[in-house]
Amino acid sequence: MGNLIKTLFLALLLMPSAWADETAPGATLPGLIAWLEQGSPELEAARLEAAGAAQRAEAAGALPDPRLRIEWMGANRGGLDPSRTDSTKYTLMQPVPGWGRRDVEKQGAQAGAALAEAQHRVVAADLRARLRLEFARYYQLHRALTLNEELGGFTASAAKLAQTRYETGAATQQELVRAQLEQVAQQSERLQLDGDLGQVRARLNALLNRPARAELAPPEGLPPIPAPARLDEATLAQRLTETSPQLAGQGAQTSIARSTAELAQRNLYPDFILGIAPVQRGASIGSWDAMLEFSLPLQRASHYAHQHEADAMLSASQARQRAAETRLLAELREHLAALEAARAREALSRERVLPLAELAFKGALAGNQHGQVDFTTLLDARRQLQKARLDELDAEVAQQQHLAEIERLIGGEP
């Protein structure tokens, strides 16, 4: 019994940490995306709208419901009892749309379903891109805070050393003030970073449908950038024309406009109503009547006007589709160029600028310790090292931002 109580007690102690791990996303981008796909009400609404449009397309093109008409002849003598009236007529009528109208309506409804599905994909691609953007910014701020803490340790030591040297007459008041200003600047930068991090947390939680102040796990790192071979412009341009959710949506709108134009042409042909009517006299059916009713599309001017309107809207939709393809291809080229530039900046910072900045700082530090480099030069060298590290971080995050836009355009990962 004692062992059982001890086991339960340990389980209760460990359970909150397990819950915390389960309910605190933020460590990796794939984990955030999985959380988004499970809990985003915006994505769920788009999915349900697409499902509803698919059901609407399934029902389109069916015949209208038939109608039943009952007529009592001589009801003033026999009431509504069919056996006591002069006769009772049961007319069953079935509306039948004109030639080809049901097929065109079916095609239009299917195009509407395709549009809803494309809009669902647009929403999903947009949310994933926004999530990647915010995660990159989240990582950037965490990393910047770490670098700021390292800088804070240096500025605190520098300010303390400057105070000691000033008191012994080995440093000027100007050097002391400069060291204190560096320390204040570092603290001010940290306050700004803390505020920015709070804003990013709120935006991430909003995307994940979580409370704005909910905790997020620290980011483990940025996801890798695809190799240059996977970012080939010609390949991505072809993929954009084939799989872009935005182009798919515009194509579906063009299909809807085409169906509307075809329906306007079908309005020049009549619609029909077929009917059959057994007539009851007494207790038996005495005769059968048949009925054919059809519309007469004689208002040609009106029909032609609607047809010209539909044709114009179809041409406009086709023009918008061509314009959208041109614009999206230009955006793809723009983000690919920007991503390559950011990749080159990262390589330059990592391979050239950062090693030189570290070398300069180490040299300034050694020179200052031997009295060969003044204090201001040492602070400048440390600030240059901080800038080089932040520039490398900015280049890494810029690649993630442009990759997010590329994924938004093509509707998935390259």
C-alpha positions as CSV (number, residue, x, y, z in Angstrom):
1,M,0.0,0.0,0.0
2,G,2.9,2.4,0.8
3,N,4.6,1.7,-2.5
4,L,1.3,2.5,-4.3
5,I,0.9,5.8,-2.5
6,K,4.5,6.7,-3.3
7,T,4.0,5.9,-7.0
8,L,0.9,8.0,-7.2
9,F,2.7,10.9,-5.5
10,L,5.6,10.7,-8.0
11,A,3.1,10.6,-10.9
12,L,1.4,13.7,-9.6
13,L,4.8,15.5,-9.3
14,L,5.8,14.6,-12.9
15,M,2.4,15.2,-14.5
16,P,2.6,19.0,-14.5
17,S,5.9,19.0,-16.3
18,A,4.5,16.6,-18.9
19,W,1.5,18.8,-19.4
20,A,3.8,21.8,-19.7
21,D,5.8,20.1,-22.5
22,E,2.6,19.1,-24.3
23,T,0.8,22.5,-24.0
24,A,3.8,24.7,-24.6
25,P,4.6,24.8,-28.4
26,G,7.3,27.0,-29.8
27,A,10.5,24.9,-29.8
28,T,10.3,24.0,-33.5
29,L,8.4,25.2,-36.5
30,P,7.0,21.7,-37.4
31,G,5.5,21.6,-33.9
32,L,3.9,25.0,-34.4
33,I,2.5,24.0,-37.8
34,A,1.0,20.8,-36.3
35,W,-0.6,22.8,-33.5
36,L,-1.9,25.3,-36.1
37,E,-3.5,22.6,-38.3
38,Q,-5.3,21.1,-35.2
39,G,-6.5,24.2,-33.5
40,S,-6.9,27.1,-36.0
41,P,-10.5,28.2,-36.2
42,E,-9.7,30.2,-39.3
43,L,-8.4,27.1,-41.0
44,E,-11.3,25.0,-39.8
45,A,-13.8,27.6,-41.1
46,A,-12.2,27.5,-44.6
47,R,-12.2,23.7,-44.5
48,L,-15.9,23.6,-43.6
49,E,-16.7,26.1,-46.3
50,A,-14.9,23.9,-48.8
51,A,-16.8,20.8,-47.6
52,G,-20.1,22.6,-47.9
53,A,-19.3,23.8,-51.4
54,A,-18.4,20.2,-52.3
55,Q,-21.8,19.0,-51.1
56,R,-23.5,21.8,-53.0
57,A,-21.8,20.7,-56.2
58,E,-22.9,17.1,-55.4
59,A,-26.6,18.2,-55.4
60,A,-26.3,20.5,-58.4
61,G,-27.8,19.5,-61.7
62,A,-30.6,17.4,-60.2
63,L,-34.1,17.8,-61.4
64,P,-36.3,20.2,-59.4
65,D,-38.8,18.6,-57.0
66,P,-42.0,17.6,-58.7
67,R,-45.3,19.3,-57.7
68,L,-48.7,17.8,-57.0
69,R,-51.9,19.7,-57.6
70,I,-55.3,18.5,-56.4
71,E,-58.5,20.0,-57.9
72,W,-62.0,19.3,-56.6
73,M,-64.7,19.9,-59.2
74,G,-68.1,20.6,-57.6
75,A,-66.7,20.9,-54.1
76,N,-69.7,23.0,-53.1
77,R,-71.9,20.0,-53.3
78,G,-69.7,17.1,-52.1
79,G,-67.0,18.9,-50.0
80,L,-63.5,17.6,-50.3
81,D,-64.6,13.9,-50.4
82,P,-63.4,12.7,-53.8
83,S,-66.2,10.1,-54.0
84,R,-68.9,12.8,-53.7
85,T,-67.5,15.6,-56.0
86,D,-68.2,15.8,-59.7
87,S,-64.6,14.8,-60.2
88,T,-61.2,15.1,-58.6
89,K,-58.1,15.8,-60.6
90,Y,-54.6,14.9,-59.4
91,T,-51.9,16.6,-61.5
92,L,-48.3,15.6,-61.0
93,M,-45.9,18.1,-62.6
94,Q,-42.2,17.8,-63.2
95,P,-40.2,20.9,-64.2
96,V,-37.5,20.0,-66.7
97,P,-34.8,22.6,-67.5
98,G,-34.0,23.3,-71.1
99,W,-31.3,21.5,-73.2
100,G,-28.0,21.3,-71.4
101,R,-28.9,23.6,-68.5
102,R,-28.5,21.0,-65.8
103,D,-25.0,20.1,-67.1
104,V,-23.9,23.7,-67.1
105,E,-25.3,24.2,-63.6
106,K,-23.4,21.2,-62.5
107,Q,-20.2,22.5,-64.0
108,G,-20.8,25.9,-62.3
109,A,-21.3,24.3,-58.9
110,Q,-18.2,22.2,-59.3
111,A,-16.2,25.3,-60.2
112,G,-17.7,26.9,-57.0
113,A,-16.4,23.9,-55.0
114,A,-13.0,24.2,-56.6
115,L,-13.0,27.9,-55.7
116,A,-13.8,27.1,-52.0
117,E,-11.1,24.5,-52.0
118,A,-8.6,26.9,-53.5
119,Q,-9.6,29.5,-50.8
120,H,-9.0,26.8,-48.2
121,R,-5.5,26.3,-49.6
122,V,-4.9,30.1,-49.7
123,V,-5.8,30.4,-46.0
124,A,-3.6,27.4,-45.1
125,A,-0.7,28.7,-47.1
126,D,-1.1,32.2,-45.6
127,L,-1.3,30.9,-42.0
128,R,1.8,28.7,-42.5
129,A,3.7,31.6,-44.0
130,R,2.7,33.9,-41.2
131,L,3.7,31.2,-38.7
132,R,7.2,30.8,-40.3
133,L,7.6,34.6,-40.3
134,E,6.7,34.9,-36.6
135,F,8.7,31.9,-35.6
136,A,11.8,33.4,-37.4
137,R,11.2,36.7,-35.5
138,Y,10.7,34.7,-32.3
139,Y,14.1,33.0,-32.7
140,Q,15.8,36.2,-33.7
141,L,14.6,38.0,-30.5
142,H,15.7,35.0,-28.3
143,R,19.1,34.9,-30.0
144,A,19.4,38.7,-29.8
145,L,18.6,38.6,-26.1
146,T,21.4,36.0,-25.6
147,L,23.9,38.2,-27.4
148,N,22.6,41.2,-25.4
149,E,23.3,39.3,-22.2
150,E,26.8,38.6,-23.3
151,L,27.3,42.2,-24.2
152,G,25.8,43.2,-20.8
153,G,28.4,41.1,-19.0
154,F,31.2,42.9,-20.9
155,T,29.7,46.4,-20.4
156,A,29.2,45.8,-16.7
157,S,32.9,44.7,-16.3
158,A,34.0,47.6,-18.5
159,A,32.0,50.2,-16.4
160,K,33.4,48.7,-13.2
161,L,37.0,48.7,-14.6
162,A,36.6,52.3,-15.8
163,Q,35.3,53.4,-12.4
164,T,38.3,51.8,-10.7
165,R,40.8,53.3,-13.1
166,Y,39.2,56.7,-12.9
167,E,39.4,56.6,-9.1
168,T,43.2,55.8,-9.4
169,G,43.7,58.4,-12.0
170,A,44.5,55.8,-14.8
171,A,41.4,56.8,-16.8
172,T,39.8,60.0,-17.8
173,Q,36.3,61.1,-16.9
174,Q,35.4,60.8,-20.6
175,E,36.3,57.1,-20.6
176,L,34.3,56.5,-17.5
177,V,31.2,58.3,-19.0
178,R,31.6,56.3,-22.3
179,A,31.7,53.0,-20.4
180,Q,28.6,53.9,-18.5
181,L,26.8,55.0,-21.6
182,E,27.6,51.7,-23.2
183,Q,26.1,49.9,-20.2
184,V,22.9,52.1,-20.4
185,A,22.6,51.5,-24.1
186,Q,22.8,47.7,-23.6
187,Q,20.1,47.9,-20.9
188,S,17.9,50.0,-23.1
189,E,18.3,47.6,-26.0
190,R,17.3,44.7,-23.7
191,L,14.2,46.5,-22.7
192,Q,13.3,47.0,-26.3
193,L,14.0,43.3,-27.1
194,D,11.8,42.2,-24.2
195,G,8.9,44.3,-25.4
196,D,9.3,43.0,-29.0
197,L,9.4,39.5,-27.7
198,G,6.2,40.0,-25.9
199,Q,4.5,41.2,-29.1
200,V,5.8,38.2,-31.1
201,R,4.5,35.8,-28.4
202,A,1.1,37.4,-28.6
203,R,1.0,37.1,-32.4
204,L,2.2,33.5,-32.3
205,N,-0.4,32.6,-29.7
206,A,-3.1,34.3,-31.7
207,L,-2.2,32.2,-34.8
208,L,-2.3,29.1,-32.6
209,N,-5.7,30.1,-31.0
210,R,-4.1,30.3,-27.6
211,P,-4.4,33.1,-24.9
212,A,-2.1,36.0,-25.7
213,R,-0.1,35.5,-22.5
214,A,0.3,31.7,-22.8
215,E,3.8,30.4,-22.4
216,L,5.8,29.3,-25.4
217,A,8.8,27.0,-25.3
218,P,12.2,28.6,-26.2
219,P,13.0,28.1,-29.9
220,E,15.6,25.4,-30.6
221,G,16.7,26.8,-33.9
222,L,15.6,27.9,-37.4
223,P,14.6,25.3,-39.9
224,P,17.1,24.6,-42.6
225,I,17.0,26.6,-45.9
226,P,16.5,24.3,-49.0
227,A,19.6,23.8,-51.1
228,P,20.0,26.1,-54.1
229,A,19.1,23.2,-56.5
230,R,15.6,23.1,-54.9
231,L,15.2,26.8,-55.4
232,D,15.7,26.8,-59.1
233,E,13.6,29.6,-60.6
234,A,12.4,27.8,-63.7
235,T,11.2,24.8,-61.6
236,L,9.5,26.9,-59.0
237,A,7.9,29.1,-61.7
238,Q,6.4,26.0,-63.3
239,R,5.2,24.7,-60.0
240,L,3.6,28.1,-59.2
241,T,1.6,27.9,-62.4
242,E,0.5,24.4,-61.6
243,T,-0.1,24.4,-57.8
244,S,-0.4,28.0,-56.7
245,P,-3.6,28.3,-54.6
246,Q,-4.1,31.9,-55.6
247,L,-4.0,31.0,-59.3
248,A,-6.2,28.0,-58.7
249,G,-8.8,30.3,-57.1
250,Q,-8.6,32.7,-60.0
251,G,-9.0,29.8,-62.4
252,A,-12.1,28.6,-60.6
253,Q,-13.5,32.1,-60.8
254,T,-12.9,32.0,-64.5
255,S,-14.7,28.6,-64.7
256,I,-17.7,30.1,-62.8
257,A,-17.8,33.0,-65.2
258,R,-17.7,30.6,-68.2
259,S,-20.6,28.6,-66.7
260,T,-22.5,31.9,-66.2
261,A,-21.9,32.8,-69.9
262,E,-23.1,29.4,-71.0
263,L,-26.2,29.7,-68.9
264,A,-27.0,33.0,-70.5
265,Q,-26.9,31.3,-73.8
266,R,-29.1,28.5,-72.6
267,N,-31.7,31.2,-71.6
268,L,-32.5,31.5,-75.3
269,Y,-34.1,28.0,-75.2
270,P,-37.3,27.1,-73.4
271,D,-37.7,25.3,-70.1
272,F,-40.4,22.7,-69.8
273,I,-43.0,21.3,-67.3
274,L,-44.4,17.9,-67.9
275,G,-47.5,16.7,-66.2
276,I,-49.8,13.8,-65.9
277,A,-53.3,14.0,-64.2
278,P,-55.6,11.1,-63.3
279,V,-59.2,12.2,-62.9
280,Q,-61.3,10.5,-60.3
281,R,-65.1,10.3,-60.7
282,G,-66.8,8.6,-57.8
283,A,-64.7,5.9,-56.4
284,S,-62.6,5.1,-59.5
285,I,-60.3,6.8,-62.0
286,G,-62.3,7.7,-65.0
287,S,-59.7,9.3,-67.3
288,W,-56.1,10.5,-67.6
289,D,-54.9,13.9,-68.7
290,A,-51.4,14.9,-69.9
291,M,-49.8,18.3,-69.8
292,L,-46.9,20.0,-71.5
293,E,-45.9,23.6,-70.5
294,F,-42.8,25.5,-71.7
295,S,-41.5,29.0,-71.5
296,L,-41.3,31.3,-74.6
297,P,-37.9,33.2,-74.5
298,L,-39.3,36.1,-76.6
299,Q,-37.5,38.9,-74.7
300,R,-34.5,38.6,-77.0
301,A,-33.1,42.1,-76.2
302,S,-33.0,41.3,-72.5
303,H,-31.5,37.8,-73.1
304,Y,-28.8,39.2,-75.5
305,A,-27.9,41.9,-72.9
306,H,-27.4,39.3,-70.2
307,Q,-25.4,37.2,-72.6
308,H,-23.1,40.1,-73.5
309,E,-22.7,40.9,-69.8
310,A,-21.7,37.4,-69.0
311,D,-19.3,37.3,-71.9
312,A,-17.7,40.5,-70.7
313,M,-17.4,39.2,-67.2
314,L,-15.7,36.0,-68.6
315,S,-13.2,38.1,-70.5
316,A,-12.5,40.2,-67.4
317,S,-11.9,37.1,-65.3
318,Q,-9.5,35.7,-67.9
319,A,-7.6,39.0,-68.0
320,R,-7.4,38.9,-64.2
321,Q,-6.1,35.4,-64.3
322,R,-3.3,36.4,-66.8
323,A,-2.5,39.4,-64.6
324,A,-2.4,37.3,-61.4
325,E,0.0,34.9,-63.1
326,T,2.3,37.7,-64.2
327,R,2.3,39.3,-60.8
328,L,2.9,36.1,-58.8
329,L,5.8,35.1,-61.1
330,A,7.3,38.5,-60.5
331,E,6.9,38.2,-56.7
332,L,8.5,34.7,-56.9
333,R,11.5,36.2,-58.8
334,E,11.7,39.0,-56.3
335,H,11.8,36.7,-53.2
336,L,14.2,34.3,-54.8
337,A,16.6,37.1,-55.5
338,A,16.2,38.5,-52.0
339,L,16.7,35.0,-50.5
340,E,20.0,34.6,-52.5
341,A,21.2,38.0,-51.4
342,A,20.4,37.2,-47.8
343,R,22.2,33.8,-48.1
344,A,25.3,35.6,-49.5
345,R,25.2,38.2,-46.7
346,E,25.1,35.4,-44.1
347,A,28.0,33.7,-45.7
348,L,30.0,36.9,-45.9
349,S,29.2,37.7,-42.3
350,R,30.1,34.2,-41.1
351,E,33.2,33.7,-43.1
352,R,34.7,37.2,-43.3
353,V,33.1,39.9,-41.2
354,L,32.6,38.0,-38.0
355,P,36.1,36.4,-37.9
356,L,37.7,39.9,-38.5
357,A,35.5,41.5,-35.8
358,E,36.4,38.8,-33.3
359,L,40.1,39.2,-34.2
360,A,39.8,43.0,-33.9
361,F,38.2,42.7,-30.5
362,K,40.7,40.2,-29.1
363,G,43.5,42.5,-30.4
364,A,41.9,45.6,-28.8
365,L,41.4,43.7,-25.5
366,A,45.0,42.5,-25.4
367,G,46.2,46.0,-26.3
368,N,44.1,47.6,-23.7
369,Q,45.4,45.3,-21.0
370,H,49.0,46.3,-22.0
371,G,48.2,49.9,-22.2
372,Q,48.6,50.1,-26.0
373,V,44.9,50.7,-26.9
374,D,42.7,53.2,-25.3
375,F,39.4,52.3,-23.6
376,T,37.3,53.9,-26.3
377,T,38.8,51.8,-29.0
378,L,38.1,48.7,-27.0
379,L,34.4,49.6,-26.6
380,D,34.2,50.3,-30.4
381,A,35.7,47.0,-31.2
382,R,33.2,45.2,-28.9
383,R,30.3,47.1,-30.5
384,Q,31.6,46.1,-34.0
385,L,31.6,42.5,-32.9
386,Q,28.1,42.7,-31.6
387,K,27.0,44.3,-34.9
388,A,28.6,41.5,-36.9
389,R,26.8,38.9,-34.9
390,L,23.5,40.6,-35.2
391,D,24.0,41.1,-39.0
392,E,24.6,37.4,-39.4
393,L,21.4,36.8,-37.4
394,D,19.5,39.3,-39.6
395,A,20.6,37.5,-42.7
396,E,19.5,34.1,-41.4
397,V,16.0,35.5,-40.5
398,A,15.7,37.3,-43.8
399,Q,16.1,34.0,-45.6
400,Q,13.3,32.5,-43.5
401,Q,11.1,35.4,-44.3
402,H,11.6,35.2,-48.1
403,L,11.3,31.4,-48.0
404,A,7.9,31.9,-46.2
405,E,6.7,34.1,-49.0
406,I,7.9,31.6,-51.7
407,E,6.0,28.8,-49.9
408,R,2.9,31.1,-49.8
409,L,3.1,31.6,-53.6
410,I,3.6,28.0,-54.6
411,G,1.3,26.6,-51.9
412,G,3.9,24.4,-50.1
413,E,7.5,23.7,-49.4
414,P,10.0,24.0,-52.4
